[in-house]
Amino acid sequence: MAPGVCSRIGGARSELRREHLGLAVAPLVLTTAGSVDNLDRPAGGTADVAFSQVDSPAERLAGPRR
């Protein structure tokens, strides 16, 4: 499966951070189930940064669809 938009943005940001901070290794970019999953990860302590599509935070706050 090809990486999604958030994954590609995360990969680019990871490499920029590595270069800017002079890190030997770029920060890890996780593969997720998408924007809503991305939003859950920082709250759960499994990620420090998350990217999502603009409508996903509202969808996440609304809860499961009926």
C-alpha positions in Angstrom: 0.0 0.0 0.0 1.3 3.5 -0.9 1.8 5.9 2.0 -1.0 8.4 2.6 -0.6 12.2 2.6 0.0 12.4 6.3 2.7 9.8 6.1 4.4 11.6 3.3 4.2 14.9 5.2 5.5 13.2 8.4 8.4 11.7 6.5 9.4 15.0 5.1 9.1 16.8 8.5 11.1 14.0 10.1 14.0 14.5 7.7 13.9 18.3 8.2 14.0 17.8 12.0 17.0 15.4 11.6 18.8 18.0 9.5 17.9 21.0 11.7 18.8 19.3 14.9 21.9 17.5 13.6 20.5 14.1 14.5 22.2 10.9 13.4 18.8 9.2 12.7 15.5 10.9 11.7 12.5 10.6 14.1 10.3 7.6 13.5 7.2 8.0 11.3 4.5 5.6 12.2 2.1 3.9 9.8 -1.5 4.3 11.1 -5.1 3.7 10.1 -5.5 7.3 9.1 -6.3 10.8 10.5 -8.6 9.7 13.3 -6.0 7.1 14.5 -3.3 9.8 14.3 -5.3 12.0 16.6 -5.7 9.3 19.2 -2.0 8.5 19.4 -0.6 11.6 21.2 -3.3 11.3 23.8 -2.5 7.6 24.3 1.2 8.3 24.6 2.2 6.4 21.4 3.2 9.5 19.4 4.5 13.0 20.1 3.1 14.7 16.9 0.0 13.9 14.7 -1.2 15.1 11.3 -4.8 14.8 10.2 -7.1 16.0 7.5 -9.1 19.1 8.5 -12.4 17.4 9.1 -11.0 14.6 11.2 -10.8 16.5 14.6 -14.6 17.2 14.4 -15.3 13.6 13.4 -13.2 12.4 16.3 -15.0 14.7 18.8 -18.4 13.6 17.5 -17.7 9.9 18.3 -18.7 6.8 16.4 -21.2 7.0 13.6 -24.5 5.4 14.2 
